[in-house]
Amino acid sequence: MKTKQINAEIIAADDLPGDLQYALSASPDFTVRKDQSIYLLTGHKVIVFPDEPDINSFLQTVTWHGGRKEKPVNATGLFRRLLTDNEFTPDAALYRECGTRADKKRCVVVFRSYGLSGKDLYTVFTSIAPIEKSDIVFPVDYQSAVLIRETDRQEAEDLIDFTDAVIGSMEGEGITGIKAGIGREAETADKLRTSYRDALNALSVGNTYHSQDSVYVYEKQTLERIVDSIPAEMKKQIRDEFRQIRAGETFSDEMLETVRVFFMNDLNLTAASRQLFIHRNTLNYRLDKIRKISGLDLRKFHDAVIFSVIALIPQEQ
């Protein structure tokens, strides 16, 4: 039998551009075609094939997309298929057969490991997280787990606190490198795909602009998503124009903390000075010093927005 050699390259998923990482995670079969190449996500690694006809049949044997075509028999199977198969449209009868309802408000949270080894994240998550009876939990791949939680009687901040507490519990058990993205609330089940994409996007954007954090909420990333949409060349021009803001040695930790607290208090001098335990005049002095260095007066809304945008642009871009 004649065989054909397939040339492929294996690279780390984190080395890919953010938009490609997001597209792969959101793809039903974890494959993306771009620039005459086919990218296949397998955990933390991505296999890159040339986009050739012979590759298609091979990919069908190594992806588990075909298994998703079976009719779901329970709520977990139904929602897993709903999120990962864009062609799947369950009717009211199937929801009843699976013992669930489509008219409940729900939200998707995606937990992802960026350092876990030896165990799959789903096993770790289900052994630690306090799962509610109505929760839907399933693995997406070895490093990811999805939680779908009903939010009819739950405040958004409660879900954030729950997510943060679960990650804290994992860290307490010595398991590090876990992050989570939280999507927008879906009014009905057919809107859950959007919440799922939001959660994946929140992870991608959050890791780019706030890598020190663990929980990323899509609805709180408006400014970050705007910055992320700026073309790379334009980001470079902005960074070069305001290089003094991006230089780590320009502002001391004290000055950076001053800016953080001042922004957190909506540019309110009295509230910020009280939280910083300094006199209002001292705060004004620090803001004057920042103005002399950067040319931006953070007491003015316009300048504060510019400073926030510049501070978000990653240094390497």
Salt bridges, closest charged atoms under 4 A:
ASP19 OD2 - LYS34 NZ 3.68
ASP51 OD1 - ARG33 NE 3.54
ASP54 OD2 - LYS4 NZ 2.67
ASP85 OD2 - LYS69 NZ 3.41
ASP85 OD2 - ARG81 NE 3.00
GLU87 OE1 - LYS69 NZ 3.31
GLU97 OE1 - LYS71 NZ 3.08
ASP103 OD2 - ARG101 NH2 2.92
GLU132 OE2 - ARG149 NH1 3.62
ASP135 OD2 - ARG149 NH2 2.63
GLU150 OE2 - ARG106 NH2 3.93
ASP152 OD2 - LYS104 NZ 3.85
GLU157 OE2 - LYS220 NZ 3.03
GLU187 OE1 - LYS105 NZ 3.92
ASP190 OD2 - LYS191 NZ 3.95
ASP198 OD2 - ARG184 NE 2.64
GLU224 OE2 - HIS210 NE2 2.70
ASP240 OD2 - LYS236 NZ 3.08
ASP240 OD1 - ARG243 NH2 2.44
GLU254 OE2 - ARG286 NH2 3.16
GLU257 OE2 - ARG260 NH2 2.71
ASP288 OD1 - ARG291 NH2 3.80
ASP288 OD1 - ARG299 NH2 2.50
ASP297 OD1 - ARG299 NE 2.86
ASP303 OD1 - HIS302 ND1 3.40
